[in-house]
Amino acid sequence: MTVAEWNERYRTRERADDFSAAPTPLVVETAQQMCAGQALDVACGAGRHALWLATRGWSTAAVDGSEVAIAALRSKAEQLGVTVDARVANLARGEFPMEEARWDLVLMCYYLQRDLFDSLKNSVVPGGLALVIVHIVESGGEPTPTRLGRGVLHTYFEGWEILHRYEGESRDPAHHRPVSEIVARRPA
Ligand SMILES: C[S@@+](CC[C@H](N)C(=O)[O-])C[C@H]1O[C@@H](n2cnc3c(N)ncnc32)[C@H](O)[C@@H]1O
């Protein structure tokens, strides 16, 4: 889907769970094992993860191409009395340059942009974590722009300590297609 199509989906509130879904289990499990620090949520949508982290003391930034989603995130943050540095930027057009060694935790959930992995990884502080969840093809299927092949995600994290690696059915009620998940620590 293009950013314009995402904007339309959010504007028409076509999918209620875009705005009401709980944070995905892996984000909760991972962040609960860390001290609150600085987090970046890439392709954050309406901010279910960024908001959850902010309410738990994380200093949180979030970026998405959809201004409708970012407006919803900002409004929810205000309701909750938390601060999230929420930005509108088209990642595919390089509108959000990621600072080197900036974040203790970087999330990229249910968004795939293959050429973003290097800058995403560089933006994690040494010893910090990257958490990525992407949709993958069905068994025997060919990769697509939005679905990675099976057994591929971990290859982007060579040299990193792999803390969690999973491939199979989604554990997130908001997502039904198979996923690949990884949590990896940048070498110190
Ligand atoms: C499936 S949603 C995931 C939202 C969130 N990460 C979550 O787990 O709830 C994918 C998000 O990617 C965003 N997106 C798609 N293409 C983008 C682009 N080129 N630049 C920035 N965001 C984009 C969409 O606006 C949408 O919010």
The ligand as a MOL file (V3000), in Angstrom:
LIG
                    3D

  0  0  0     0  0            999 V3000
M  V30 BEGIN CTAB
M  V30 COUNTS 27 29 0 0 0
M  V30 BEGIN ATOM
M  V30 1 C 0.8210 -2.2880 9.1050 0
M  V30 2 S 1.0450 -0.6030 9.5940 0 CHG=1
M  V30 3 C 2.0250 -0.8710 11.0430 0
M  V30 4 C 1.8450 0.1940 12.0830 0
M  V30 5 C 2.5740 -0.0780 13.4070 0
M  V30 6 N 3.9840 -0.3530 13.2290 0
M  V30 7 C 1.9200 -1.1940 14.1920 0
M  V30 8 O 2.5400 -2.2460 14.3730 0
M  V30 9 O 0.7790 -1.0120 14.6050 0 CHG=-1
M  V30 10 C 2.2510 -0.0200 8.4170 0
M  V30 11 C 2.5610 1.4690 8.5540 0
M  V30 12 O 3.5850 1.8070 7.6310 0
M  V30 13 C 3.3470 3.1290 7.1940 0
M  V30 14 N 4.0530 3.3360 5.9290 0
M  V30 15 C 3.8500 2.6950 4.7490 0
M  V30 16 N 4.7120 3.1720 3.8200 0
M  V30 17 C 5.4570 4.1290 4.4350 0
M  V30 18 C 6.5030 4.9860 3.9980 0
M  V30 19 N 6.9580 4.9370 2.7460 0
M  V30 20 N 7.0430 5.8590 4.8790 0
M  V30 21 C 6.5740 5.9050 6.1640 0
M  V30 22 N 5.5980 5.1310 6.6250 0
M  V30 23 C 5.0320 4.2400 5.7710 0
M  V30 24 C 1.8350 3.2060 7.0440 0
M  V30 25 O 1.3640 4.5280 7.0560 0
M  V30 26 C 1.3830 2.3730 8.2390 0
M  V30 27 O 1.1190 3.2060 9.3410 0
M  V30 END ATOM
M  V30 BEGIN BOND
M  V30 1 1 1 2
M  V30 2 1 2 3
M  V30 3 1 2 10
M  V30 4 1 3 4
M  V30 5 1 4 5
M  V30 6 1 5 6
M  V30 7 1 5 7
M  V30 8 2 7 8
M  V30 9 1 7 9
M  V30 10 1 10 11
M  V30 11 1 11 12
M  V30 12 1 11 26
M  V30 13 1 12 13
M  V30 14 1 13 14
M  V30 15 1 13 24
M  V30 16 1 14 15
M  V30 17 1 14 23
M  V30 18 2 15 16
M  V30 19 1 16 17
M  V30 20 1 17 18
M  V30 21 2 17 23
M  V30 22 1 18 19
M  V30 23 2 18 20
M  V30 24 1 20 21
M  V30 25 2 21 22
M  V30 26 1 22 23
M  V30 27 1 24 25
M  V30 28 1 24 26
M  V30 29 1 26 27
M  V30 END BOND
M  V30 END CTAB
M  END
